Amino acid sequence: MTKYSGNSKVDFYFEKAEKWKNELEQLRAVALDCHLVEELKWGCPCYTFENANIVLIHAFKEYCAFLFFKGALMKDPDTILIQQSDNVQAARQVRFTDVKDILAKKEILKKYIFEAAEIEKSGQKVVLKKVSEFEIAKELQHKFDSDPEFKKAFYALTPGRQRAYLLHFSQPKQSKTRESRVEKNIPRILDGKGLND
């Protein structure tokens, strides 16, 4: 196996990989071939350019992927970028289940990486939806209507914390589950804490 000039602190990620081992190593080779700096962020190999996050390698049960942090700003002429869910605003993935697919797209991936680096150099930012544009679960709205102090505490949270709660409360399909999530988090919100604090 060819040894690339990666970060030795990241080696363990590739060594411990089981299901996508060869695919992950190929993605690593592509990223390093673009002269990006390899770091470990969020427990995954992250590739940066001038201290800006460009692409992340991550593995899931069904696939492994490159995640472009500002993929929403990329042109995507080969239509390979995937938005993970409606709630993901900036990042886009390129998914793989086979080494041959990575090798076939190697030059395309490099072009995408260079484009992502150019986006960072230009200073472009992804315009994120405002908190006011997110759906408010009816169970949360009911709590706002019945408890003005709670509503005040919620809107005193940072926009990121508000967003996380709004997504968390609106995810379940059943009203009972949404209501339970709201009730469970009332003390945290009143204490000014976010969902993951």
C-alpha positions as CSV (number, residue, x, y, z in Angstrom):
1,M,0.0,0.0,0.0
2,T,1.2,3.5,-0.9
3,K,1.9,5.7,2.2
4,Y,0.6,9.2,1.7
5,S,1.8,12.3,3.6
6,G,-1.2,12.3,5.9
7,N,-1.4,13.2,9.6
8,S,-0.3,10.4,11.8
9,K,-2.9,11.4,14.4
10,V,-5.6,10.5,11.7
11,D,-4.1,7.1,10.8
12,F,-6.1,5.3,13.4
13,Y,-9.4,6.2,11.6
14,F,-8.3,4.3,8.5
15,E,-6.7,1.5,10.4
16,K,-9.8,0.7,12.5
17,A,-12.2,0.9,9.5
18,E,-13.8,-2.4,8.6
19,K,-16.6,-2.1,6.1
20,W,-15.2,0.7,3.9
21,K,-11.5,0.4,4.5
22,N,-10.3,0.4,0.9
23,E,-12.8,3.1,-0.1
24,L,-11.8,5.4,2.8
25,E,-8.1,5.0,1.9
26,Q,-8.9,6.0,-1.7
27,L,-10.8,9.1,-0.6
28,R,-7.8,10.0,1.7
29,A,-5.4,9.6,-1.3
30,V,-7.6,11.9,-3.4
31,A,-7.8,14.6,-0.7
32,L,-4.0,14.5,0.0
33,D,-3.2,14.6,-3.7
34,C,-4.9,18.0,-3.7
35,H,-2.3,19.2,-1.1
36,L,-4.9,19.8,1.6
37,V,-3.9,19.6,5.3
38,E,-5.2,16.5,7.0
39,E,-6.7,17.0,10.5
40,L,-9.0,15.2,12.8
41,K,-12.3,17.0,13.5
42,W,-15.6,15.6,14.9
43,G,-13.8,12.2,15.0
44,C,-13.3,12.1,11.2
45,P,-10.6,13.0,8.8
46,C,-11.0,16.6,7.8
47,Y,-9.1,18.3,5.0
48,T,-8.4,22.0,5.2
49,F,-7.0,24.8,3.1
50,E,-5.6,27.9,4.9
51,N,-7.3,26.7,8.1
52,A,-10.7,26.5,6.3
53,N,-12.6,23.2,6.3
54,I,-12.9,22.0,2.7
55,V,-14.0,18.3,2.8
56,L,-14.6,15.6,5.4
57,I,-14.4,11.9,5.0
58,H,-17.1,9.9,6.9
59,A,-18.5,6.4,6.8
60,F,-22.0,5.3,7.3
61,K,-23.7,1.9,7.3
62,E,-24.8,2.1,3.7
63,Y,-22.0,4.2,2.2
64,C,-18.9,6.3,2.8
65,A,-18.6,9.9,1.6
66,F,-16.8,13.1,1.0
67,L,-18.7,15.9,2.6
68,F,-18.1,19.3,1.1
69,F,-18.7,21.9,3.8
70,K,-20.0,24.6,1.4
71,G,-21.3,22.2,-1.2
72,A,-24.5,24.3,-1.6
73,L,-22.3,27.0,-3.3
74,M,-20.6,24.5,-5.7
75,K,-21.6,24.3,-9.4
76,D,-21.9,20.4,-9.5
77,P,-21.8,20.0,-13.3
78,D,-21.5,16.2,-12.8
79,T,-24.6,16.2,-10.5
80,I,-22.9,14.1,-7.8
81,L,-23.5,16.3,-4.8
82,I,-26.3,15.1,-2.5
83,Q,-28.1,17.1,0.2
84,Q,-28.4,14.7,3.2
85,S,-31.8,16.0,4.3
86,D,-34.0,19.1,3.9
87,N,-32.5,20.5,7.1
88,V,-28.9,20.5,5.8
89,Q,-28.3,23.9,4.4
90,A,-24.6,24.2,3.5
91,A,-23.0,20.8,3.2
92,R,-23.3,18.3,0.4
93,Q,-22.0,14.7,0.1
94,V,-20.6,12.6,-2.7
95,R,-21.4,9.0,-1.7
96,F,-19.5,5.8,-2.5
97,T,-20.0,2.1,-2.1
98,D,-17.2,0.9,-4.3
99,V,-13.5,1.6,-4.8
100,K,-14.0,1.5,-8.6
101,D,-16.5,4.3,-8.4
102,I,-14.0,6.5,-6.5
103,L,-11.2,5.7,-9.0
104,A,-13.6,6.5,-11.9
105,K,-14.5,9.9,-10.4
106,K,-11.0,10.7,-9.1
107,E,-10.4,13.6,-11.5
108,I,-13.9,15.0,-11.0
109,L,-13.4,14.8,-7.2
110,K,-10.2,16.8,-7.5
111,K,-11.9,19.5,-9.6
112,Y,-14.6,19.7,-6.9
113,I,-12.0,20.0,-4.1
114,F,-10.2,22.8,-6.0
115,E,-13.5,24.5,-6.6
116,A,-14.3,24.2,-2.8
117,A,-10.9,25.8,-2.0
118,E,-11.6,28.6,-4.4
119,I,-14.9,29.2,-2.7
120,E,-13.1,29.5,0.6
121,K,-10.5,31.8,-0.8
122,S,-13.2,34.1,-2.2
123,G,-14.8,34.4,1.2
124,Q,-18.3,33.3,0.0
125,K,-20.7,32.3,2.7
126,V,-23.8,30.1,2.5
127,V,-26.9,32.2,3.3
128,L,-28.6,30.1,6.0
129,K,-32.3,30.2,6.7
130,K,-33.4,32.5,9.5
131,V,-34.8,30.9,12.6
132,S,-38.1,32.6,11.7
133,E,-38.2,30.5,8.5
134,F,-38.2,27.2,10.4
135,E,-41.5,25.4,11.1
136,I,-42.7,25.7,14.7
137,A,-44.3,22.4,15.8
138,K,-47.9,23.1,17.0
139,E,-47.0,21.6,20.3
140,L,-44.3,24.2,20.8
141,Q,-46.6,27.0,19.7
142,H,-49.2,25.8,22.2
143,K,-46.6,26.0,25.0
144,F,-45.6,29.5,23.8
145,D,-49.3,30.6,23.9
146,S,-49.9,29.2,27.4
147,D,-46.5,30.2,28.9
148,P,-45.1,33.7,28.0
149,E,-42.1,33.2,30.2
150,F,-41.2,30.0,28.4
151,K,-41.6,31.8,25.0
152,K,-39.4,34.7,26.2
153,A,-36.7,32.2,27.4
154,F,-36.8,30.3,24.1
155,Y,-36.3,33.5,22.0
156,A,-33.5,34.6,24.3
157,L,-31.5,31.6,23.1
158,T,-28.9,32.0,20.4
159,P,-30.2,31.4,16.9
160,G,-28.3,28.1,16.6
161,R,-29.8,26.8,19.8
162,Q,-33.3,27.8,18.7
163,R,-32.7,26.1,15.3
164,A,-31.6,22.9,17.0
165,Y,-34.7,22.8,19.2
166,L,-37.1,23.6,16.3
167,L,-35.7,20.7,14.3
168,H,-35.7,18.4,17.3
169,F,-39.3,19.2,18.2
170,S,-40.7,19.0,14.6
171,Q,-39.0,15.6,13.7
172,P,-41.4,13.1,15.2
173,K,-44.5,12.1,13.3
174,Q,-46.7,11.7,16.3
175,S,-48.0,14.7,18.3
176,K,-47.6,12.9,21.6
177,T,-43.8,12.4,20.9
178,R,-43.4,16.1,19.8
179,E,-45.3,17.2,23.0
180,S,-43.0,14.9,25.1
181,R,-39.9,16.4,23.6
182,V,-41.1,20.0,24.3
183,E,-42.0,19.1,27.9
184,K,-38.7,17.3,28.5
185,N,-36.7,20.3,27.4
186,I,-38.6,23.1,29.2
187,P,-36.1,23.2,32.1
188,R,-33.1,23.4,29.7
189,I,-34.6,26.2,27.8
190,L,-35.5,28.1,30.9
191,D,-31.9,27.7,32.0
192,G,-30.7,29.2,28.7
193,K,-29.2,25.9,27.6
194,G,-29.1,24.4,24.1
195,L,-30.2,20.9,23.2
196,N,-26.7,19.6,23.4
197,D,-25.2,21.7,26.2
